[in-house]
Amino acid sequence: MDKIFEEYRFEMLETIMKKYPLTGSIQSEIDSLDFYISDSLTELYSIVYEPSLCIILQGSKAVGFGSKMYGYNHKEYLLSSTHILANVKILEASKKQPYISLRIKFNLEDIYEVLKNTNPEKLKFTKQAEKGLFFDNLDLCLYEPVTRLIKLLERPPEDINYLSSFIVKEILYNLVNGNSGYFINKFAMQGTISNKIVKAITQIRENFNEKLNIKELASSIQMSESSLYQHFKTVTSLSPIQFQKKLRLEEAKQFLLTKKTDIAEIAFLVGYESPSQFSREFSRMYGISPKSYMTSNKKNTLI
């Protein structure tokens, strides 16, 4: 199996490096698939994971979640259940062997469709919430369709457009029927505590620049304030207020790189009433002022 696994891995690496010779964040011709390539190590910094499967093809990375660091390499995968704020650091990368990873994003419609066609006995789960990131070892059942998805990029656009969605669903099906099945079901199934927290995260994301009312948020997902706080912190490693603050600052990073406006305007756009407070919190979080960040044009979008 190791030999076949390595053959698949080198096939994917060859396809990616031939097609995308640049470094940085790269969006493929498949909407749900992107890559990250780096020929150098990085310091620890923050990102926002989306509901997705993340696989490293070359190199290794550390992921900071709460007070713990989780390391993984090309033999494992990371699965994110919802939008999760984390810290990452590339541990292995060089010009000769750059760090190369891929991300496959999932939408709820595909998740529900796959879950409906899965044996319920495979989806048993406990009632308590758990952290929103899941790590496990890769196997050929998962790796083979991922390889086909990457190789699909070598085919004509009409083939890519038609076939990619089927392969993504196949990958999701294998995840649901593997060790991560209970994890996916727990966050997708209506009425579970984890699913309620996903709904709370969605509300905060959609209204990140508005004042957060914890009482109203808890009521909207039919939980007590104390229960919301407890389970939200389990899933995200942050309190709802902390999550919103970090989300605002992450949004501000993108605005600083893409919007042609001044820093005071960006502060108001992400929900700050005071530009000076925004600058202080941004500098405290990232170790660089908003102005310096904007001019340095750093793109922190690791996957």
C-alpha positions as CSV (number, residue, x, y, z in Angstrom):
1,M,0.0,0.0,0.0
2,D,2.9,2.4,0.8
3,K,4.2,2.0,-2.8
4,I,0.8,2.8,-4.3
5,F,0.3,5.7,-1.9
6,E,3.6,7.2,-2.9
7,E,2.8,6.8,-6.6
8,Y,-0.4,8.7,-6.1
9,R,1.4,11.4,-4.1
10,F,4.0,12.0,-6.8
11,E,1.4,12.0,-9.5
12,M,-0.4,14.9,-7.7
13,L,2.9,16.7,-7.0
14,E,3.9,16.5,-10.6
15,T,0.6,17.8,-11.8
16,I,0.5,20.7,-9.4
17,M,4.1,21.8,-9.9
18,K,3.8,21.6,-13.7
19,K,0.5,23.5,-13.8
20,Y,1.2,26.1,-11.0
21,P,4.9,27.1,-10.8
22,L,4.2,30.0,-8.5
23,T,4.2,30.1,-4.7
24,G,1.4,31.3,-2.4
25,S,-2.3,30.6,-2.4
26,I,-3.6,29.2,-5.7
27,Q,-7.2,28.8,-6.8
28,S,-7.6,25.9,-9.2
29,E,-10.1,25.6,-12.1
30,I,-12.3,23.7,-9.7
31,D,-14.1,26.1,-7.4
32,S,-13.9,23.8,-4.3
33,L,-10.2,23.1,-4.7
34,D,-7.2,25.3,-4.0
35,F,-3.5,24.9,-3.1
36,Y,-0.9,26.5,-1.0
37,I,2.8,26.4,-2.0
38,S,5.7,27.8,0.0
39,D,9.5,27.4,-0.5
40,S,10.3,28.7,2.9
41,L,9.4,28.2,6.6
42,T,6.9,30.6,8.3
43,E,6.3,32.0,11.7
44,L,3.1,31.1,13.6
45,Y,0.2,33.2,12.4
46,S,-3.6,33.0,12.2
47,I,-6.0,31.8,9.5
48,V,-9.7,30.9,9.2
49,Y,-10.4,27.3,8.2
50,E,-13.6,26.6,6.3
51,P,-15.6,23.4,6.2
52,S,-13.0,21.4,4.3
53,L,-10.5,18.6,3.9
54,C,-6.9,19.6,4.0
55,I,-4.0,17.4,2.8
56,I,-0.3,18.1,2.8
57,L,1.5,16.5,-0.2
58,Q,5.0,17.7,0.7
59,G,6.4,19.2,3.9
60,S,4.8,19.5,7.2
61,K,2.9,22.0,9.3
62,A,1.9,22.7,12.9
63,V,-1.7,23.8,13.7
64,G,-2.4,25.7,16.9
65,F,-5.8,25.2,18.3
66,G,-6.5,26.7,21.8
67,S,-3.5,25.9,24.0
68,K,-2.3,22.9,21.9
69,M,-0.3,22.4,18.8
70,Y,-1.0,19.6,16.4
71,G,1.6,18.6,13.8
72,Y,0.8,16.7,10.6
73,N,2.4,15.8,7.3
74,H,1.6,13.9,4.1
75,K,0.5,10.8,5.9
76,E,-2.5,12.5,7.6
77,Y,-5.4,14.8,6.9
78,L,-7.1,17.6,8.6
79,L,-10.9,18.0,8.5
80,S,-12.6,21.2,9.6
81,S,-16.3,21.0,10.5
82,T,-17.1,24.7,10.3
83,H,-15.3,28.1,10.2
84,I,-12.5,27.7,12.7
85,L,-9.9,30.3,13.7
86,A,-6.5,28.7,14.2
87,N,-2.7,29.4,14.1
88,V,-0.5,27.7,11.6
89,K,3.2,27.3,11.0
90,I,5.1,25.6,8.2
91,L,7.7,23.3,9.6
92,E,9.3,21.8,6.5
93,A,9.8,23.6,3.2
94,S,12.7,24.5,0.9
95,K,13.3,25.7,-2.7
96,K,14.2,22.2,-3.6
97,Q,11.2,20.6,-1.9
98,P,8.5,23.3,-1.3
99,Y,5.6,22.8,1.1
100,I,2.6,21.9,-1.0
101,S,-0.9,21.4,0.4
102,L,-4.4,21.2,-1.0
103,R,-7.9,22.0,0.3
104,I,-11.2,20.7,-0.8
105,K,-14.1,22.7,0.5
106,F,-17.5,21.2,1.1
107,N,-21.0,22.7,1.1
108,L,-23.8,21.7,3.3
109,E,-26.0,20.4,0.5
110,D,-23.4,17.8,-0.5
111,I,-22.9,16.8,3.1
112,Y,-26.6,16.3,3.7
113,E,-27.0,14.3,0.4
114,V,-24.1,12.0,1.4
115,L,-25.4,11.5,5.0
116,K,-28.9,10.6,3.7
117,N,-27.3,7.7,1.7
118,T,-25.1,6.4,4.6
119,N,-25.9,3.6,7.0
120,P,-27.0,5.3,10.3
121,E,-25.1,2.6,12.3
122,K,-21.8,4.1,11.0
123,L,-22.7,7.6,12.3
124,K,-23.2,7.0,16.1
125,F,-21.9,9.9,18.2
126,T,-21.8,11.1,21.7
127,K,-24.0,14.0,22.9
128,Q,-21.3,16.3,23.9
129,A,-19.6,18.8,21.5
130,E,-16.0,18.5,20.6
131,K,-13.3,20.6,18.9
132,G,-14.1,21.6,15.3
133,L,-10.9,20.1,13.8
134,F,-10.3,16.4,13.2
135,F,-7.1,14.7,12.4
136,D,-6.7,11.1,11.0
137,N,-4.4,9.0,8.9
138,L,-4.9,8.9,5.2
139,D,-5.9,5.7,3.4
140,L,-6.1,4.6,-0.2
141,C,-10.0,4.8,-0.2
142,L,-9.6,8.5,0.3
143,Y,-6.3,9.2,-1.5
144,E,-7.3,7.6,-4.8
145,P,-10.3,9.9,-5.6
146,V,-8.3,12.9,-4.4
147,T,-5.6,11.9,-6.9
148,R,-8.3,11.7,-9.6
149,L,-9.6,15.1,-8.7
150,I,-6.1,16.6,-9.1
151,K,-5.4,14.7,-12.4
152,L,-8.8,16.1,-13.6
153,L,-7.1,19.5,-13.9
154,E,-5.2,18.2,-16.9
155,R,-8.4,17.6,-18.9
156,P,-10.5,20.1,-20.9
157,P,-12.7,22.6,-19.0
158,E,-16.0,20.8,-19.9
159,D,-14.6,17.6,-18.3
160,I,-13.6,19.5,-15.2
161,N,-16.9,21.3,-14.9
162,Y,-19.0,18.1,-15.2
163,L,-16.9,15.5,-13.4
164,S,-15.4,17.5,-10.4
165,S,-18.6,17.6,-8.4
166,F,-19.0,13.8,-8.6
167,I,-15.5,13.2,-7.4
168,V,-15.9,15.7,-4.5
169,K,-19.0,13.8,-3.4
170,E,-17.1,10.6,-3.6
171,I,-14.4,12.0,-1.4
172,L,-17.0,13.2,1.1
173,Y,-18.7,9.8,0.9
174,N,-15.4,8.1,1.9
175,L,-14.9,10.5,4.8
176,V,-18.5,9.9,6.1
177,N,-18.0,6.1,5.9
178,G,-14.5,6.3,7.5
179,N,-13.3,7.3,10.9
180,S,-14.5,10.8,10.5
181,G,-18.1,9.9,9.8
182,Y,-19.3,10.5,13.3
183,F,-17.5,13.9,13.3
184,I,-19.1,15.1,10.1
185,N,-22.5,13.8,11.2
186,K,-22.3,15.5,14.6
187,F,-21.8,18.9,13.1
188,A,-24.3,18.5,10.3
189,M,-27.2,16.7,12.0
190,Q,-30.0,19.1,13.0
191,G,-30.6,19.3,16.7
192,T,-27.1,18.2,17.9
193,I,-25.2,20.5,20.2
194,S,-22.4,20.8,17.7
195,N,-24.8,21.7,14.9
196,K,-26.3,24.4,17.1
197,I,-22.8,25.8,17.7
198,V,-22.2,25.8,13.9
199,K,-25.4,27.9,13.6
200,A,-24.1,30.3,16.2
201,I,-20.8,30.6,14.3
202,T,-22.6,31.3,11.1
203,Q,-24.7,34.0,12.7
204,I,-21.5,35.7,14.1
205,R,-19.8,35.4,10.7
206,E,-22.7,36.9,8.8
207,N,-23.0,39.8,11.3
208,F,-19.3,40.1,12.4
209,N,-19.3,43.9,12.3
210,E,-22.4,44.3,14.5
211,K,-22.5,44.3,18.3
212,L,-22.8,40.7,19.7
213,N,-25.7,40.1,22.0
214,I,-25.0,36.7,23.7
215,K,-28.5,36.4,25.2
216,E,-30.1,36.8,21.8
217,L,-27.6,34.5,20.2
218,A,-28.2,31.7,22.8
219,S,-32.0,32.1,22.4
220,S,-31.8,31.8,18.6
221,I,-30.2,28.4,18.8
222,Q,-32.3,27.3,21.9
223,M,-29.4,27.1,24.4
224,S,-28.7,28.7,27.7
225,E,-26.0,31.4,27.8
226,S,-23.8,29.2,29.9
227,S,-24.2,26.2,27.7
228,L,-23.5,28.3,24.6
229,Y,-20.3,29.6,26.1
230,Q,-19.1,26.1,27.2
231,H,-19.8,24.3,24.0
232,F,-18.7,27.2,21.7
233,K,-15.3,27.2,23.5
234,T,-15.0,23.5,23.0
235,V,-15.7,23.7,19.3
236,T,-13.7,26.8,18.5
237,S,-11.3,27.1,21.5
238,L,-12.6,30.7,21.9
239,S,-15.6,32.4,23.6
240,P,-18.2,33.9,21.2
241,I,-16.8,37.4,21.9
242,Q,-13.2,36.3,21.3
243,F,-14.3,34.6,18.1
244,Q,-16.0,37.7,16.8
245,K,-12.9,39.9,17.7
246,K,-10.5,37.6,15.9
247,L,-12.9,37.3,12.9
248,R,-13.1,41.1,12.7
249,L,-9.3,41.3,12.6
250,E,-9.1,38.5,10.0
251,E,-11.6,40.4,7.8
252,A,-9.6,43.6,8.4
253,K,-6.5,41.8,7.1
254,Q,-8.2,41.1,3.8
255,F,-9.6,44.6,3.5
256,L,-6.2,46.1,4.1
257,L,-4.9,44.1,1.1
258,T,-7.9,44.6,-1.3
259,K,-9.8,47.8,-0.5
260,K,-8.5,51.2,-1.7
261,T,-9.6,53.1,1.4
262,D,-8.0,54.4,4.6
263,I,-7.4,52.5,7.8
264,A,-10.1,54.4,9.7
265,E,-12.7,53.4,7.1
266,I,-11.6,49.7,7.4
267,A,-11.9,50.0,11.2
268,F,-15.6,51.0,10.9
269,L,-16.3,48.4,8.2
270,V,-15.3,45.6,10.5
271,G,-17.2,46.9,13.5
272,Y,-14.9,49.1,15.5
273,E,-16.1,52.5,16.7
274,S,-12.6,53.8,17.3
275,P,-9.8,53.6,14.7
276,S,-7.2,53.8,17.5
277,Q,-8.7,50.8,19.3
278,F,-8.7,48.9,16.0
279,S,-5.0,49.7,15.5
280,R,-4.1,48.7,19.0
281,E,-5.9,45.3,18.8
282,F,-4.6,44.6,15.3
283,S,-1.0,45.3,16.4
284,R,-1.5,43.2,19.6
285,M,-2.9,40.3,17.6
286,Y,-0.4,40.3,14.6
287,G,2.6,42.1,15.9
288,I,2.4,44.7,13.1
289,S,0.4,47.9,12.7
290,P,-2.4,47.9,10.1
291,K,-0.5,50.5,8.0
292,S,2.7,48.3,8.0
293,Y,0.7,45.3,7.2
294,M,-1.0,47.0,4.2
295,T,2.2,48.2,2.8
296,S,4.1,44.9,3.2
297,N,1.3,43.1,1.3
298,K,1.5,39.9,3.2
299,K,-0.9,37.1,2.2
300,N,-1.6,34.8,5.2
301,T,-3.9,32.3,3.6
302,L,-2.2,29.0,4.4
303,I,-4.2,25.8,4.0
